[in-house]
Structure formats: structure tokens, C-alpha cells
Amino acid sequence: MTVGSLAAARRSPAARSRRGRREAFRGLTLVGLILLAASALFPLYFMLSNSLRTQADWENSKLGLPTTFTFDAFRRAWIGAEIPTYFRNSAIVVSVTVVLSVTLAATAGYSFSKLRWRGRSFGFLFTLAWMAIPPLLLMVPIYIEMVDLGLIDTYWSVIMLYTALNLPFNVYLMTTYFRQLPDELLEAARMEGATVHQIFVRVMLPLAKPALAMLCIFNFLWAWNEFVFALLLLQSDSSKTLTVGVLQLQGRFNTDYPALMAGLLLASLPVVGVYLVFQRHLVRAVAAGALR
């Protein structure tokens, strides 16, 4: 046996040990990902299975497949919770919120990252400071301010609030993204005679598509799922959003749980659909360094 073969034989137990640790780590990672996926899918399964069951099935068992498949719970939820009206309200609130949030964040991020003006650093730090304040601490002053402005029970009350609450993070994200873009691009555009606004529209925005797509997704998901402030500020049936309107299926003394599960499932489907459709944009944004 040669010296090389002896050395290889001595290294083989250590190599096998390292290989075994790598396989064990991969196995644990796979198990963790499976558990994470199960925890995310279980609420959807719970809502779907119970929305296809009867009230008698629910009373017998809270978990399990329906003994009799029926879509009557969806009919009761569609009518009892006025799903079309609340869906329209949510669509209006979310679409305007996303447009305002992305527009303000993009312009502010461009200003903080690429323009030179007095008080820029203080303005950026002041904006970031609002990220440390929990929104629930502002419920009472926000309600009083909305009453003084006469905006209670209007779309603009939650639209302005959602935009303001998301603005610090949105501005931070866009500022960080724009700072990664080389200044030589702006200098070349200026030499071509482009103005500040033309540089922003024709140079910066096309390069920021991954970050803008991610902002649209995040703001849509947050605004669609928000419940506390919508419950506080939207009080009439003509202005309630879908997440608040579904509560009408929950009675004071008894609750039609299959209809409630059907309503919750209908409220969750747009979120799942938007995430699945725009998932590739989110991956591109992360890969492009938008979260750095």
C-alpha cells in the first residue's frame, strides 16, 4: 500500500463524518421547510374544509373532511356578508393606497438618495424614526384627528392612514435601492440635457422596477389584510372593507361557522392570488438587492 493510499484511508472516516453531517443538516432543513409550508397551508385547508361542511358537521367535529359536500355556506356568506359591496370597498382602498404609497416612496427615495438639499439627512432620519413607533399607540389621536377632519366613515380615512403608516419603510427601501445605482448614470443624463424630473422618470424608475414591484406586493398585502384601523374608522356597511364586513357572519349568541369560514376564504383568495401571480417579481427584487 502506498503512502497516498494510507493517507486517503486515514481521511476517509473524517470525510464520511462530514458527509453524514451534511446529509443530516439537509434532512433537518427539509423537515423544517415542510413544517413551515404545513403551517402556512393549514389555515387555508381549515377554511376550505369547514366551508364545505354543514353546521351539524361543525358541531360534531371542528376538524375533518365534510361528510356531505355542499356549497351552501358560500351562498350564505355571499349574501349575509354582502361580499360584492365589501370587495368593491377593499379594492378601492387598496388600489389608491398602493398608488399613493409607491409614488410618494419613489419620489422621496430619489430625493434622499440622489439630490443634494439642506436638511436631507435630518429629513431621512426623521422619516425612519417613525418605524420605531407602534401604530396601535396612535389609535386615539388618529381617531380624534379623523373626526376633526370629517373623514370618519370615508375611504380617505384609511387610505391616508395606510399610506402614512407604510411610508417610512417604503421610503427607506427606495432610498437604499436608489443609492446602489451609480451616480454616473445621472451625470450622463445631465450631460444630455435631461432635467431632474426627466432623470427620475426616464432613468431611475425603469431601473427600479424590481423594488417598485416589491413595494406594490407588500403594500397590497398589508392594506388588504389590515383590520384594526378599518374597524375603527369605517363604521357603515357602505364603506366597510372585506376583512371587517366578514365579521357580520359572527353573531352575538350563535355563529354560522361554515359561512364564516367561507367568507374568510373568499377574503383570503385575492391575497393568495396576488402573491402567486407576482411571486417572480418578488424573487427578482430580492435578487437585485432591494432588501439590502
Wavefront OBJ file of the C-alpha trace (Angstrom):
o trace
v 0.000 0.000 0.000
v 1.443 3.345 -0.970
v 1.729 6.430 1.242
v -1.042 8.164 -0.708
v -3.463 5.283 -0.210
v -2.679 5.195 3.507
v -3.396 8.937 3.829
v -6.630 8.531 1.914
v -7.650 5.682 4.195
v -6.954 7.821 7.267
v -9.013 10.681 5.827
v -11.936 8.527 4.823
v -13.576 8.321 8.309
v -13.422 12.104 8.667
v -14.787 12.567 5.151
v -17.605 10.162 5.889
v -18.352 12.028 9.107
v -18.520 15.366 7.298
v -20.699 13.847 4.599
v -23.016 12.434 7.264
v -23.312 15.829 8.978
v -24.149 17.468 5.664
v -26.826 14.887 4.946
v -28.264 15.310 8.453
v -28.323 19.081 8.023
v -30.103 18.754 4.681
v -32.611 16.389 6.239
v -33.333 18.766 9.125
v -33.636 21.675 6.703
v -36.109 19.708 4.581
v -38.170 18.800 7.648
v -38.188 22.435 8.777
v -39.326 23.645 5.352
v -42.080 21.022 5.279
v -43.317 22.112 8.715
v -43.189 25.766 7.649
v -45.176 25.021 4.500
v -47.690 22.993 6.500
v -48.178 25.838 8.974
v -48.872 28.203 6.065
v -51.246 25.837 4.249
v -53.163 24.590 7.295
v -55.312 27.758 7.708
v -56.351 27.505 4.054
v -57.199 23.823 4.494
v -59.132 24.591 7.675
v -61.212 27.297 5.982
v -61.807 25.288 2.810
v -62.791 22.046 4.550
v -65.146 23.739 7.006
v -66.729 25.938 4.340
v -67.789 22.738 2.546
v -69.320 21.243 5.675
v -72.714 21.660 7.260
v -73.405 23.192 10.648
v -74.039 19.684 12.013
v -70.597 18.544 10.857
v -69.034 21.546 12.596
v -70.818 20.815 15.845
v -69.674 17.207 15.750
v -66.035 17.968 14.996
v -64.031 21.123 14.327
v -61.526 19.251 12.180
v -62.024 16.743 9.435
v -63.405 16.337 5.965
v -67.081 17.112 5.304
v -69.469 14.190 5.383
v -71.675 15.949 2.846
v -70.104 18.336 0.349
v -72.187 21.479 -0.047
v -71.531 24.996 -1.310
v -74.452 26.469 0.611
v -72.049 28.129 3.070
v -70.597 30.196 0.248
v -74.090 31.310 -0.752
v -74.904 32.330 2.819
v -71.592 34.172 3.139
v -72.021 35.931 -0.234
v -75.454 37.206 0.743
v -75.150 37.594 4.518
v -71.827 39.422 4.472
v -72.556 41.491 1.340
v -69.319 40.242 -0.206
v -69.661 42.207 -3.504
v -70.021 45.562 -1.696
v -67.182 44.941 0.723
v -64.975 43.559 -2.032
v -65.506 46.766 -4.012
v -64.632 48.875 -0.967
v -61.448 46.891 -0.345
v -60.445 47.147 -3.999
v -60.852 50.943 -3.974
v -58.979 51.423 -0.710
v -56.127 49.082 -1.621
v -55.618 50.350 -5.178
v -55.471 54.025 -4.163
v -53.246 53.188 -1.189
v -50.773 51.286 -3.359
v -50.595 54.081 -5.949
v -50.047 56.778 -3.323
v -47.559 54.721 -1.316
v -45.398 53.771 -4.295
v -45.495 57.272 -5.810
v -44.508 59.038 -2.587
v -41.878 56.440 -1.712
v -40.258 56.611 -5.149
v -40.080 60.412 -5.227
v -38.858 60.632 -1.618
v -36.279 57.888 -2.160
v -34.945 59.675 -5.229
v -34.747 62.943 -3.316
v -32.980 61.448 -0.297
v -30.510 59.381 -2.341
v -29.551 61.411 -5.400
v -30.430 65.068 -4.793
v -28.448 67.498 -2.651
v -30.513 69.804 -0.451
v -30.296 71.293 3.025
v -31.760 69.105 5.750
v -31.666 65.931 3.673
v -30.037 63.782 6.365
v -32.332 65.091 9.094
v -35.409 64.518 6.944
v -34.365 60.941 6.195
v -33.651 60.135 9.850
v -36.914 61.765 10.925
v -38.793 59.578 8.451
v -37.033 56.429 9.669
v -37.779 57.294 13.306
v -41.478 56.654 12.698
v -40.691 52.997 12.046
v -39.993 52.583 15.768
v -43.468 53.764 16.860
v -46.150 51.023 17.063
v -49.205 52.163 15.078
v -51.612 50.962 17.785
v -50.263 53.635 20.147
v -51.647 56.253 17.765
v -55.216 54.927 17.637
v -56.771 57.578 19.899
v -55.061 60.645 18.346
v -55.723 59.266 14.857
v -59.421 58.824 15.614
v -59.693 62.337 17.081
v -57.902 63.823 14.077
v -60.140 61.992 11.628
v -63.218 63.250 13.480
v -61.905 66.838 13.334
v -61.226 66.468 9.607
v -64.657 64.963 8.972
v -63.156 61.853 7.402
v -64.697 59.215 9.669
v -66.502 56.523 7.677
v -64.893 57.535 4.384
v -62.403 55.803 2.131
v -59.879 58.609 2.574
v -59.570 58.000 6.313
v -57.977 54.579 5.852
v -56.255 55.445 2.565
v -54.363 58.344 4.144
v -53.635 56.299 7.260
v -52.351 53.237 5.390
v -50.156 55.412 3.201
v -48.691 57.218 6.211
v -48.066 54.034 8.205
v -46.254 52.320 5.340
v -44.368 55.397 4.150
v -41.292 55.155 6.459
v -40.439 51.615 5.370
v -41.265 52.353 1.737
v -39.037 55.431 1.720
v -36.209 53.514 3.374
v -36.463 50.745 0.799
v -36.462 53.068 -2.210
v -33.683 55.250 -0.798
v -31.493 52.217 -0.235
v -32.206 50.918 -3.729
v -31.536 54.230 -5.479
v -28.259 54.661 -3.572
v -26.961 51.454 -5.151
v -27.389 52.876 -8.626
v -24.195 54.555 -9.912
v -24.121 58.342 -10.000
v -22.508 58.160 -13.437
v -25.939 57.437 -14.891
v -27.256 60.745 -13.570
v -24.192 62.620 -14.791
v -24.560 61.151 -18.274
v -28.240 62.118 -18.346
v -27.412 65.669 -17.228
v -24.800 65.981 -19.972
v -27.533 65.014 -22.449
v -29.629 67.908 -21.146
v -32.113 65.969 -19.042
v -33.774 67.776 -16.156
v -34.197 66.430 -12.629
v -37.708 65.213 -13.367
v -36.718 63.646 -16.684
v -33.870 61.756 -14.999
v -36.292 60.436 -12.407
v -38.920 59.305 -14.914
v -36.713 58.058 -17.750
v -33.640 56.740 -15.908
v -34.361 55.963 -12.254
v -37.854 54.495 -12.440
v -37.078 51.949 -15.196
v -34.072 50.724 -13.200
v -36.157 50.497 -10.012
v -38.840 48.163 -11.391
v -37.888 45.261 -9.057
v -38.150 47.444 -5.943
v -41.366 49.063 -7.154
v -42.905 45.650 -7.825
v -41.993 44.501 -4.338
v -43.496 47.660 -2.828
v -46.721 47.055 -4.725
v -46.938 43.497 -3.410
v -46.150 44.358 0.195
v -48.473 47.353 0.327
v -51.290 45.406 -1.304
v -50.986 42.504 1.132
v -50.781 44.803 4.155
v -53.650 47.084 3.167
v -55.921 44.200 2.145
v -55.389 42.320 5.420
v -55.473 45.329 7.784
v -58.321 45.019 10.260
v -57.933 47.179 13.387
v -57.968 50.665 11.847
v -60.567 49.658 9.264
v -62.830 48.528 12.106
v -62.193 51.801 13.959
v -62.656 54.255 11.093
v -65.135 52.554 8.739
v -68.463 52.217 10.508
v -71.228 51.948 7.892
v -71.907 48.998 5.617
v -71.386 51.174 2.538
v -67.722 51.835 3.410
v -66.532 48.736 5.303
v -63.761 46.681 3.771
v -63.981 42.938 3.257
v -61.945 41.973 6.315
v -64.327 43.946 8.542
v -67.506 43.029 6.699
v -66.932 39.301 7.132
v -67.448 39.815 10.882
v -71.168 40.201 10.224
v -71.274 36.428 9.841
v -70.355 36.113 13.516
v -73.463 36.549 15.647
v -73.711 37.606 19.274
v -75.260 34.386 20.565
v -74.699 31.926 17.736
v -72.440 31.845 14.707
v -72.762 30.126 11.356
v -69.179 28.854 11.299
v -69.265 27.206 7.845
v -70.475 30.517 6.371
v -67.842 32.372 8.396
v -65.113 30.060 7.071
v -66.440 30.563 3.542
v -66.326 34.348 3.981
v -62.792 34.225 5.355
v -61.720 32.018 2.474
v -63.180 34.451 -0.058
v -61.349 37.297 1.673
v -58.071 35.351 1.539
v -58.212 34.313 -2.107
v -57.160 37.725 -3.553
v -54.105 37.755 -1.296
v -53.081 34.255 -2.341
v -53.729 35.063 -5.996
v -51.690 38.266 -5.981
v -48.778 36.531 -4.274
v -48.777 33.627 -6.737
v -49.029 35.893 -9.788
v -46.352 38.374 -8.699
v -44.083 35.948 -6.891
v -41.451 36.133 -9.634
v -41.260 39.914 -9.219
v -40.614 39.468 -5.512
v -37.809 36.997 -6.217
v -36.266 39.380 -8.755
v -36.425 42.232 -6.249
v -34.618 40.202 -3.610
v -32.057 39.020 -6.137
v -31.492 42.599 -7.296
v -30.606 43.640 -3.755
v -33.740 45.617 -2.930
v -33.678 44.414 0.660
v -30.084 45.341 1.333
l 1 2 3 4 5 6 7 8 9 10 11 12 13 14 15 16 17 18 19 20 21 22 23 24 25 26 27 28 29 30 31 32 33 34 35 36 37 38 39 40 41 42 43 44 45 46 47 48 49 50 51 52 53 54 55 56 57 58 59 60 61 62 63 64 65 66 67 68 69 70 71 72 73 74 75 76 77 78 79 80 81 82 83 84 85 86 87 88 89 90 91 92 93 94 95 96 97 98 99 100 101 102 103 104 105 106 107 108 109 110 111 112 113 114 115 116 117 118 119 120 121 122 123 124 125 126 127 128 129 130 131 132 133 134 135 136 137 138 139 140 141 142 143 144 145 146 147 148 149 150 151 152 153 154 155 156 157 158 159 160 161 162 163 164 165 166 167 168 169 170 171 172 173 174 175 176 177 178 179 180 181 182 183 184 185 186 187 188 189 190 191 192 193 194 195 196 197 198 199 200 201 202 203 204 205 206 207 208 209 210 211 212 213 214 215 216 217 218 219 220 221 222 223 224 225 226 227 228 229 230 231 232 233 234 235 236 237 238 239 240 241 242 243 244 245 246 247 248 249 250 251 252 253 254 255 256 257 258 259 260 261 262 263 264 265 266 267 268 269 270 271 272 273 274 275 276 277 278 279 280 281 282 283 284 285 286 287 288 289 290 291 292
